Amino acid sequence: MRNAIFAALLLNACANMSPNEPEIRARLEILLLLRSLSLASTPAVICRNQGYCITFRTAATYAGTGVLGTSGADAKCNADGNKPANTGTYKALIGDDALNRRACSSANCGTSGAAEHIDWVLYANTEYRRVNQTTVIFTTNANGIYIFGGAVTGWDGTGSSYNTGLNGDWTTSGGNTCTSWTVGGGSGMQGVGNSVGVNMLANSSIGCASTVGLACVQQ
C-alpha cells in the first residue's frame, strides 16, 4: 500500500510540473524508475542471495507417522526451535516413495541431471553451512547434490539421527520412507549428523516407531 501511494505521489508531482522545471521533473522520474526497479528485484531466495544456505537438525523428534509427509516435514522445520531467526523458510531434506519429493531417479542424478528433481530442496552450485553460518558442510554440483568423497564436515557434528528416506547416491530408498512418512509401521532410512560420507544420508534403516529429527535446509 505504501509503495502504491509513493508511486502515485511521484506521478502526480511529475504531471503538475510546469514546462520550465525540466530538471526537477527528470529527477523525479528517475527516482520513480529506481524505486520500481528496486521493488521488482526483491530477492525471492534468501540463501542464494547471501552466497550460502543454512542447515539445521530439528530439536523435536518424530516417529514415521508423526512426520505427516513432506509438507508436514517442511512445516515442522519452520516451526522448530532450532531454526535461526529471520532466515526465511526451510524445507526438509527428505525423500518419499509417493514422489512428492525426490532428488534423483538415477545414482547421483547421472542420467538426466537436475531434470530428475521433484520439489528438491538443494540448489545447484551452492554452499551449505551449519546453523552457525560459518562451518561449511559441502557445496553442491550442477545437479543440486553433493557426490560424497570429501565433505568438509557432518550435518551438525553430533551422533544424532534424522529422517531422510534417501540412499547415499541421492536416490529414494524404496520401502524405507515409512509409507511416505505417513505411518508408524515399516522402516525409514536415517542419516547421522557426524558423518562426512554417505552415512550423512543413509546411516541405517530403523523402525518407523522410532523417533528421530529432521534435517532442514534454507530456501
N, C-alpha and C positions, 0 to 999 in steps of 0.2 A: 504494500500500500504506500509506504513512504517513498519507494522508488518511483511509483507512478506519479505521485504528487510532485516530486523533484523534477521529473521529466516534463510534466505539464507546465510548471512554473518557468522552466528554461525556454520552452517552446513559446509560451506567451510573451516572455521578455523579448525574444528574437522578433516575434511578429509585430510588436509595438515599437520597435526601434525606428527612428527617423532615418532617412537616407544618408544624413551627414554623420552617422555613427557607425561606419563600416568596421572599424577596428574592434569596438566593443561587441558588435554583432558576431564577428568572426570568432572572437574569444569564447563567447557563449556557445556557439555551435560546436567548437572544438571540445569544450567541456562536456557538452551533451554526448558527443560521439565517444569520448573517452569513458564516460560513465556507462554507456551502453555496452562498449566492448568489455569493460570490467565485469559487468553482470553476466554477459554471455560466456565469459571464460572462467566462471567459478568452477573450481576443480570438483569433479564428480567422484574421484577416487583419492581418498586422503593419503593412503600409504604410498602410492606410486609418486605422488607429488613430493613427498618428503624424502624420497630416494631409497626407502626401505619399508618393509611391513613388519608389524609387531605380532608376536605369537604368545600364547599362554596356555596353561593347562587349568581347567576349572578346579576351583576349590571343592565344589559339590561333586558327588559321585552318583552314578545311576546304574541300575540294572538294565538289561536289554529292553524290557518292557517300558522302562521309565524314560527312555530317550525320546520316544514318540516320533520316529522318523527323522529325516534330515532337517525338515523345517523345525521340528521340536528341538533338535540338537543346536541349530542356529540360535533359536530363542534362548536356550539355556546359556550359550556363550555370552550373549549380550546382557543377560541378567546376572551373571556370576560376579561374585565379589572380587575375583582376581583380575577382572577386566580393568585396564587402566583408564582413568577418567579422561573424557574429552578426546577420545581417539576414534570416534566413528563406530561403524558397525563391523561385526565379526561373523564368520561362518565356521562351521565345524569341519575339520579335516577328517572326513568320513566318507565311506562308500557304501552303497547298498545294492542288493540284488534286484530291486524294483527299477533300477536305473534312474532314480531321482537325482543321483549324483554319482559321477564317475570321472576318474582321472584318465585311465587308459583302458582300451579294449584289447590291446596287444602289449607285450612286455615293453615297458618304458616308452609307450606310445610310438613304437618303432615303425608301425605300418602307415598310419595316417597323421601322425603328429598331433597337434592341438585340435584337429578335427574330431578326435576321439573323446574330447571332453563333453561332459554333461553337467552343467551348473558347477564347474570346477572352481576351487577356492584359491588356487595359487596363480599368480600372474607370470608370464614369461619374462625371463631375463631380469629377475627382481631379487634383491637381497632380503632375506628373512632373519629377524633378530628376536632374541628372547625379550621378555617383558621389560627388562632393564634398559632396552633400546640401545645397548652397546655391544652385547655379545652376539656375534654372527653365528647362525646355525648353518645356513647354506645359501647359495644363490642359484635360482632355477635356470634351466636352459630355455631354448626357444620353444620347447614343448610344454612349458609350465610345470616341470617336475625337476627333481634332482636325482641323477644317477649315482647311487651310493658308491663310495670308494675313497672319499676324502672330506666328509662333512666336518665342519670346523668344531662343532660341539653338539651335544644332545639337545632335545627339545626344551627341557628345563633342568637337566643335570641331576634329577632325582631318580630313584628306582621305582617311582610310581607309574602305574599303567593308565592308559586311556583307550577308549574305543576307536577303532579305525575301520575295520571291515576291509582292509587292504592287504595285498601281498607286497613283498619287498620290491617288486618291479612295477608298482603302482596300479596293477590290475585289481579288480574287486575279488576278494577272497570268497568265492562262491560257497554258499551254505554257512558262512561264518559271519553273518550280519544280523543275527537274532531276528530272522524274518524281516529284514529291512528295518531293524531297530523298533519293532512294534510288539514283540512278545518276549516273555521271560524264558521260554523253553529253547532248546538247541544250544548253539555256541556262537561266540563272537570273537573276531580277531582283535587283539590289542597290541599297541605299541608301548614302548617303555622310554621314559624320559631321559635316561642317561646313556642311551645307545647312539653311536655315531655311524652305525651301519644300517642294514635292512631291518634290524630289530626296532628301529625307530618307528617303523610302520607295522611290522609283523613279528612280534616277540613270542606270542603264544595265543592259542585259541582256548578260551575258557567258557564255562557255562554262563548262559545269559542271566542267571540269577545273581551272579557276582557283580558287585558294584564297583565301577571304576569311573574315572573322569573323562573329559573330552578335551581334545586338542583344538584350540581356536585360532583363527587366522584373520588378521585385519584386512578389510576390503578397501 
